[in-house]
């Protein structure tokens, strides 16, 4: 029996409610928004994204592994055109890196919490010194691999599948809805730009919208799924909202350096996979670190 069906009944109800909310929003947007508007494309794209998350949770514990692998493979496909070297060389190196991390996670996982951050730091230094597109692409690759690896780490959160599934569900939903809150807040009220030279659409009002939505989502899910005390979870919500914003800004800076608007057109209205997991690259390790430092959550 799949753990999601036996241990994740609360998550199943929460997921159903989420689809219902998305359906209501879709109907409102269909009535109020322009047929070819950005908002309609954004909302419609979530009907492509949420089912993938649902399947990953349904197939737990294999599902997070499959999702992590899918993210990495799509990221490599999107980044390959932007290297200075031959794309085939980059793809080979990236696939070897992904395979090495996966094998080490199975056989000797102990060095990975130190090795992966160290490789990211080294790659960042290489990029800063050489200022080559290939160095930036490899940096983005390692950031993506790190996020995918962290997703897999959530499987081992004690005391069992119910807790692990709850935290994974919370991670994916708060990250996604924080992005939506920032987008809607910026569209409706945004007039004070944060970093106009990096991402002209990022505003303080959008950031505030993401924080507010993250707080509301966290308040509901933390209570329903019994994730933690209100004070602790409110702190998590603020940090994850800011972390998601920073991840989005980081990848926006990378796209500006590469001279592109989106990494691909994989998801109409959303760009590519890297345009969607830019926030997750920061929120996944951030939440996992928060859990590691919270007594009684992980061991």
Order of alpha helices (4+ residues) and beta strands (2+ residues): alpha-alpha-alpha-alpha-alpha-alpha-alpha-alpha-beta-beta-alpha-alpha-alpha-alpha
